[in-house]
Amino acid sequence: MKLSVSGRAMAAGAASVVLLITGGSIAGAASTPSVAAAPDIPVAGVKAHLTQLQSIATANGGNRAHGRPGYKASLDYVKAKLDAAGYTTAIQQFTSSGRTGYNLVADWPGGDTNQVVMAGSHLDSVSSGPGINDNGSGSAAVLETALAVSRAGYQPTKHLRFAWWGAEELGLVGSRYYVNNLSSTNRAKISGYLNFDMIGSPNPGYFVYDDDPAIEKTFKDYYAGLGVATEIETEGDGRSDHAPFKSAGVPVGGLFTGASRTKTSAQVTKWGGTAGQSFDRCYHSSCDTTSNINDTALDRNSDAVAYAVWELSE
């Protein structure tokens, strides 16, 4: 998740595209339960991706930041997994702060391309650490959900698209570039975008975006089924990759487990953990490693990603 507007340096530089990816669309939440139930997402699979992202950072100066070799290696890792699983992948290139950045977009063949369900996460870290919770967690969960679609041979009514954004930490640069370079027709085809940024915080809360009522209800229904209380997400409003989609009129939603804000005693009563401590003490720090993940939160949220993708795409 990027810094707040007052705390970050906005990215500069014009963008130039190597491959322009056109958009699609997603209709609203299904009014009836999906015919095909979403699979359980194996948390071991999600954690295996985090281990790889950690190894990439370690081998590339300790980070996976925009314009650095660790970012491109992360993108190459995700792309290879998707290509092997039968996705049509495309890389979108842009320039920000004098460095080349990349978005990765993967389309699952089939479904109505006039109704696209889209799920995404930012793949870049800050330069000060490997970014395993922020945002390896969201990136790995979205990847494992995409691979679960392939394993299941899932053929939903709507078209599925997954995305991994570059330069989020510089001001949502990659996702904004993607949205701004869609035609108005293709933007209108995206009936919903689901965003996953920091979903494995070590002292986690369970926060749901309240931007679109139908998408919000989908996530709340999932958590109600687990008997886990949720709260409306406020810490990250406008600070992650859903913001450009929302500004363009696309319905958005997502999940979050907290960043630098402090967990209250009331929240500990709901969720456990430690009161008076940040949700993520390693936010934007060198200690945001594979040891900075709460497995239960990562598992629940990864399953919630799949649940929403299945529910909204039927």
Salt bridges, closest charged atoms under 4 A:
ASP76 OD1 - LYS72 NZ 2.92
ASP83 OD2 - LYS79 NZ 2.81
ASP107 OD2 - HIS159 NE2 2.61
ASP107 OD2 - ARG161 NE 2.82
ASP124 OD1 - HIS122 ND1 2.92
ASP134 OD1 - HIS122 NE2 3.01
ASP134 OD2 - HIS284 NE2 3.05
GLU144 OE1 - HIS49 NE2 2.64
GLU144 OE2 - ARG151 NH2 3.07
GLU168 OE1 - HIS122 NE2 3.27
GLU169 OE2 - HIS122 NE2 3.81
GLU169 OE1 - HIS284 NE2 3.14
ASP197 OD1 - HIS122 NE2 3.23
ASP211 OD1 - LYS246 NZ 2.59
GLU216 OE2 - LYS220 NZ 2.71
ASP221 OD2 - LYS217 NZ 2.73
GLU231 OE2 - LYS270 NZ 2.56
ASP295 OD2 - LYS47 NZ 2.85
